[in-house]
Amino acid sequence: MSETSKAAYFMVQIKAKDFGDLLERYAQFAIPMLAKFGGEMIAGSATPKLLEGNWDGNWAAVLRFPSMEAAESWYTSAEYRPLRDLRINELTEDGRVVLLEAFDPTAFSG
C-alpha cells in the first residue's frame, strides 16, 4: 500500500433466503476471490449485536482492501460479476453494501 492510499472497507448487511444455499453457491467462491484483489474478510456474523437503528438482515460482514481502487476492482471485476449477480438476484431478499475509505483522524486535529 502506498503512503497516499488508504484502506477501504465494504460494510455488508444482507438477508439470505437460505443461508446454506448462500454458503454453497456464493461464499465458498467469493471469499477466496478477495485475496486476488488484496482483500480479506475481517468480520462476519449471522448474529451481530444491534446497538442502534433497524436490522432486517441475517448476515453482516466487513471486508478490507488496501485501497478504494482495489475494492472497486474486485466488486466490478468480470470474475466476481456472476457471483454478485447470483447473490443479488437469487440468494438474497434484501441487502446493503457500502464502500468507504479508511478514516484519517489527523484530518480533524488542529
Secondary structure, DSSP 4 states (H G I P E B T S, - for coil): --SS---EEEEEEEEES-HHHHIIIIIHHHHHHGGGGT-EEEEEESS----SS----SEEEEEEESSHHHHHHHHT-TTTHHHHHHIIIIIEEEEEEEEEEPP-GGGG--
